[in-house]
Amino acid sequence: MTSGTIRTGIGGWTFDAWNQTFYPPEVKKKNQLDYASRQLRTIEINGTYYRGQKPETFAKWAAAAPDGFVFAVKGNRFVTNRKVLAEAGESMDRFFATGVTELGDRLGPILWQFAPTKKIDPDDFGAFLDMLPREQDGVALRHAVEVRHESFQVPEFVALARSHGIAIVGALHETYPAIWDVAADFAYVRLQTGSDDIETCYGGNELSAWVKRPTTCR
């Protein structure tokens, strides 16, 4: 029997509603990452999807988080939101040049999210996976892909991701397809059906079920 590390986290850390439900009153906004990174084991950085950051920003985030903590970083939309993925090389280079590796040992997987309208093209998608760097500035890189079109629900896609060692995001969403196949040496799950009417986002029974799932998977 093998064992591994299970990290539970959140997508981002600056949400106004959390000022009443998650952050204590004494925690100032500038210190929210310090606090959140000590309550959880990972945080997904979503801002990188919309705009480029600066190396000093990544370095500041790394310094704020404790030892053993890792960030997942969402790849920029200009890389994935295009008709021909094989032409994304320049945009991908530009993304990594923003200083992602300043996170150092606090850098977890890079998440590449695709639009719901993006259909599978095995040759083009394979060319994209070929471009994903496995190392940058001496820092090892891991990648996960989140596809949102039903055309990806085919064995060919799973085989393609598996041949590259790229994780397929298991996304629990009301609309997008859920693909739970394991394709890499790590798994990435995004839960996106929680309710704002519930303080913990998911009810007790749902949370208990998710606690059991990782420990019962083989």
Secondary structure as the mmCIF struct_conf table of DSSP 4:
data_model
#
loop_
_struct_conf.conf_type_id
_struct_conf.id
_struct_conf.beg_label_comp_id
_struct_conf.beg_label_asym_id
_struct_conf.beg_label_seq_id
_struct_conf.end_label_comp_id
_struct_conf.end_label_asym_id
_struct_conf.end_label_seq_id
STRN STRN1 GLY A 9 GLY A 11
BEND BEND1 TRP A 13 TRP A 13
TURN_TY1_P TURN_TY1_P1 ASP A 16 ALA A 17
HELX_RH_AL_P HELX_RH_AL_P1 TRP A 18 THR A 21
TURN_TY1_P TURN_TY1_P2 PHE A 22 PHE A 22
BEND BEND2 TYR A 23 TYR A 23
TURN_TY1_P TURN_TY1_P3 PRO A 25 GLU A 26
HELX_RH_3T_P HELX_RH_3T_P1 LYS A 29 ASN A 31
HELX_RH_AL_P HELX_RH_AL_P2 GLN A 32 ALA A 36
TURN_TY1_P TURN_TY1_P4 SER A 37 GLN A 39
BEND BEND3 ARG A 41 ARG A 41
STRN STRN2 THR A 42 ILE A 45
HELX_RH_AL_P HELX_RH_AL_P3 GLY A 47 TYR A 50
BEND BEND4 ARG A 51 ARG A 51
HELX_RH_AL_P HELX_RH_AL_P4 PRO A 55 ALA A 64
BEND BEND5 ALA A 65 ALA A 65
HELX_LH_PP_P HELX_LH_PP_P1 PRO A 66 PRO A 66
TURN_TY1_P TURN_TY1_P5 ASP A 67 GLY A 68
STRN STRN3 VAL A 70 LYS A 74
HELX_LH_PP_P HELX_LH_PP_P2 GLY A 75 ASN A 76
HELX_RH_AL_P HELX_RH_AL_P5 ARG A 77 THR A 80
BEND BEND6 ASN A 81 LYS A 83
HELX_RH_3T_P HELX_RH_3T_P2 LEU A 85 GLU A 87
HELX_RH_AL_P HELX_RH_AL_P6 GLY A 89 PHE A 96
TURN_TY1_P TURN_TY1_P6 ALA A 97 THR A 98
HELX_RH_3T_P HELX_RH_3T_P3 VAL A 100 ARG A 106
STRN STRN4 LEU A 107 GLN A 113
TURN_TY1_P TURN_TY1_P7 PRO A 116 THR A 117
HELX_RH_AL_P HELX_RH_AL_P7 PRO A 122 MET A 131
BEND BEND7 LEU A 132 LEU A 132
BEND BEND8 ARG A 134 ARG A 134
STRN STRN5 GLU A 135 GLN A 136
TURN_TY1_P TURN_TY1_P8 ASP A 137 GLY A 138
STRN STRN6 VAL A 139 ALA A 140
STRN STRN7 HIS A 143 GLU A 146
BEND BEND9 HIS A 149 HIS A 149
HELX_RH_3T_P HELX_RH_3T_P4 GLU A 150 PHE A 152
BEND BEND10 VAL A 154 VAL A 154
HELX_RH_AL_P HELX_RH_AL_P8 PRO A 155 HIS A 164
TURN_TY1_P TURN_TY1_P9 GLY A 165 GLY A 165
HELX_LH_PP_P HELX_LH_PP_P3 ILE A 166 ILE A 166
STRN STRN8 ALA A 167 ILE A 168
HELX_LH_PP_P HELX_LH_PP_P4 VAL A 169 VAL A 169
STRN STRN9 GLY A 170 LEU A 172
BEND BEND11 GLU A 174 TYR A 176
BEND BEND12 ALA A 184 PHE A 186
STRN STRN10 VAL A 189 LEU A 191
TURN_TY1_P TURN_TY1_P10 ASP A 196 ASP A 197
BEND BEND13 ILE A 198 ILE A 198
TURN_TY1_P TURN_TY1_P11 GLU A 199 THR A 200
BEND BEND14 CYS A 201 TYR A 202
HELX_RH_AL_P HELX_RH_AL_P9 GLY A 204 THR A 216
#
